[in-house]
Every structure is written in structure tokens, then in C-alpha cells.
């Protein structure tokens, strides 16, 4: 994959998680979704904060690759847990697939940052 494509994935993924993190903290719809997932308000806010911090870590990874590595590895684990939760609550594959998709992207990003260490 060309470097431009990898950089594009870094930026898009960071923006996605920044948006999702803010939404997780502030949105009534996300409050309802986390309740449906079987997670409480504290877990929703923690998830949102981790997503915001992780998005910043991905972007900081351009300067400090260790931060990008840690952020993308953390997102990989977070998306694995999200996928498992979606399967556990019997969401359809279409509903669960974004978490699987972002897990795979973050595996790629983790390996890309690892090469820079």
C-alpha cells in the first residue's frame, strides 16, 4: 500500500474516532446505544474519552511513532471488544461489521507504526 494511502487511513481513522468520541460523550442517541450494549454511563464516557485521546495519539504518531503505535493498538483492542459486544447482543453482521472493519484498519496502522519504531 502506498505511503499516501496509509497516511490517508491514519487521518480518516483519527477523524472518525474523534467524531465518535465526542458523540459518545454528548449524544442522547449514543447514551441509548450504550444502554442497549449493556454498558453504563461511566463506560460510555470512558469510551468516548479514550477515543478522543486515541485520535490525538494517532495524529501525534506522525511526530512520535510510539504514540501512534499505542493508539492504533488500543483501537484494535477496542474494536475487537465492540465487535464481540455486537455479536453478544445479537446485532446483525451489517450492524457489527463497522467495528470489524475498523479493527482491521487499526491492525494495519499498528503494523505501519511498528515499522517506524
Secondary structure, DSSP 8 states (H G I E B T S, - for coil): --HHHHHHHHHHHHHHHHHHHHHHHH-HHHHHHHHHHT--HHHHHHHHHHHHHHHHHHHHTTT-HHHHHHHHHHHHHHHHHHHHHHHHTT--HHHHHHHHHHHHHHHHHHHHHHHH-
